[in-house]
Amino acid sequence: MMSELKSTIHDETNGLDYILVGDYYIPAIELPEEDDRPIGKWGWMHRAYLEKTNSLLLTHLILTGKLHTYLADLNEQAQNRYRLIVQQIMEGEDVTEDLKLRSQWEWVKAMSSISSRAEEIIRREIIYS
């Protein structure tokens, strides 16, 4: 004689709860709390990276309702780090408001170079790690 199936089960291997629907167990997924922070450029880049390199983590974050918060946190961290790197390089290379007043073209070239280098550092340190 077959024993009656439990109405809910917990899978220790993935940390998810499942509910019995008919003869099948489906993940008991709740909508996450409202998080209206933007995912932003950096968050979307990291999500694309996870799709290619770590689909298991991406799936876990989706199923546990934590993906948006994870990507929004990462985006904020990357933005703050980017601003700090740009500021440090500007100070180190003496790219100032005075240069901007004297020669806008030189300032724009310098800032473009600084921005590109800072973005590459963010990609290497945060996005693709």
C-alpha positions as CSV (number, residue, x, y, z in Angstrom):
1,M,0.0,0.0,0.0
2,M,1.4,3.4,-1.0
3,S,1.8,6.0,1.8
4,E,0.2,9.4,1.4
5,L,2.3,12.1,0.0
6,K,3.2,15.1,2.2
7,S,1.6,18.4,1.2
8,T,5.0,20.2,1.4
9,I,8.6,19.1,1.4
10,H,11.9,20.9,1.8
11,D,14.9,20.0,-0.4
12,E,18.2,20.5,1.6
13,T,20.3,20.4,-1.5
14,N,18.9,23.5,-3.1
15,G,17.1,25.1,-0.1
16,L,13.7,25.3,-1.8
17,D,10.3,24.3,-0.4
18,Y,7.9,22.4,-2.7
19,I,4.1,22.0,-2.5
20,L,2.1,19.1,-3.8
21,V,-0.1,19.9,-6.7
22,G,-1.9,16.8,-7.9
23,D,0.8,14.2,-8.3
24,Y,3.7,16.6,-8.7
25,Y,5.7,18.8,-6.4
26,I,6.4,22.3,-7.6
27,P,8.6,25.0,-6.1
28,A,6.8,27.2,-3.6
29,I,7.9,30.5,-4.9
30,E,6.8,33.7,-3.3
31,L,7.2,37.1,-5.0
32,P,10.0,39.0,-3.4
33,E,9.5,42.2,-1.5
34,E,9.3,45.3,-3.6
35,D,12.7,46.5,-4.6
36,D,12.4,49.4,-6.9
37,R,16.2,50.1,-7.2
38,P,17.4,50.0,-10.7
39,I,19.5,47.0,-11.9
40,G,21.4,49.4,-14.1
41,K,24.2,48.8,-16.7
42,W,26.5,46.9,-14.3
43,G,23.7,44.6,-13.1
44,W,22.6,43.7,-16.6
45,M,26.2,43.0,-17.6
46,H,26.7,40.7,-14.6
47,R,23.4,38.9,-15.3
48,A,24.6,38.2,-18.9
49,Y,27.8,37.0,-17.4
50,L,26.0,34.6,-15.1
51,E,23.9,33.3,-18.0
52,K,27.1,32.2,-19.7
53,T,29.2,31.1,-16.8
54,N,27.1,30.2,-13.8
55,S,23.5,29.3,-14.8
56,L,23.2,27.4,-11.5
57,L,23.6,30.5,-9.4
58,L,21.4,32.5,-11.7
59,T,18.6,29.9,-11.5
60,H,19.0,29.8,-7.7
61,L,18.7,33.6,-7.4
62,I,15.6,33.5,-9.7
63,L,13.9,30.7,-7.8
64,T,14.5,32.2,-4.4
65,G,13.3,35.7,-5.6
66,K,16.7,37.3,-4.8
67,L,17.9,38.1,-8.3
68,H,16.7,41.7,-8.5
69,T,18.2,42.6,-5.1
70,Y,21.5,40.8,-5.9
71,L,21.8,42.7,-9.2
72,A,20.7,46.1,-7.7
73,D,23.3,45.7,-4.9
74,L,26.0,44.8,-7.4
75,N,25.1,47.7,-9.6
76,E,25.3,50.1,-6.6
77,Q,28.7,48.6,-5.6
78,A,30.0,49.0,-9.1
79,Q,28.8,52.6,-9.5
80,N,30.4,53.6,-6.2
81,R,33.7,51.9,-7.1
82,Y,33.6,53.4,-10.6
83,R,33.2,57.0,-9.1
84,L,36.0,56.4,-6.7
85,I,38.4,55.0,-9.4
86,V,37.6,58.0,-11.7
87,Q,38.2,60.5,-8.9
88,Q,41.5,58.8,-8.0
89,I,42.8,58.7,-11.5
90,M,41.7,62.4,-12.1
91,E,43.7,63.4,-9.0
92,G,46.7,61.3,-10.0
93,E,46.7,62.7,-13.6
94,D,45.8,66.3,-12.5
95,V,42.6,66.4,-14.6
96,T,40.9,69.3,-12.9
97,E,38.3,71.9,-13.5
98,D,41.1,74.3,-14.3
99,L,42.1,72.1,-17.2
100,K,38.5,72.0,-18.3
101,L,38.4,75.8,-18.4
102,R,41.8,76.1,-20.2
103,S,41.2,73.4,-22.8
104,Q,37.9,71.6,-23.0
105,W,39.2,69.3,-25.7
106,E,42.1,68.1,-23.6
107,W,39.7,67.6,-20.6
108,V,37.3,65.6,-22.7
109,K,40.1,63.4,-24.1
110,A,41.4,62.8,-20.6
111,M,38.0,62.0,-19.1
112,S,37.2,59.6,-21.9
113,S,40.4,57.8,-21.3
114,I,39.8,57.8,-17.5
115,S,36.3,56.5,-18.0
116,S,37.4,53.7,-20.3
117,R,40.1,52.6,-17.8
118,A,37.7,52.8,-14.8
119,E,35.1,50.7,-16.7
120,E,37.7,48.0,-17.5
121,I,38.7,47.8,-13.9
122,I,35.0,47.4,-12.8
123,R,34.5,44.7,-15.4
124,R,37.5,42.8,-14.2
125,E,36.9,43.3,-10.4
126,I,33.2,43.1,-10.1
127,I,31.3,42.1,-13.2
128,Y,33.3,39.2,-14.5
129,S,34.3,37.6,-11.2
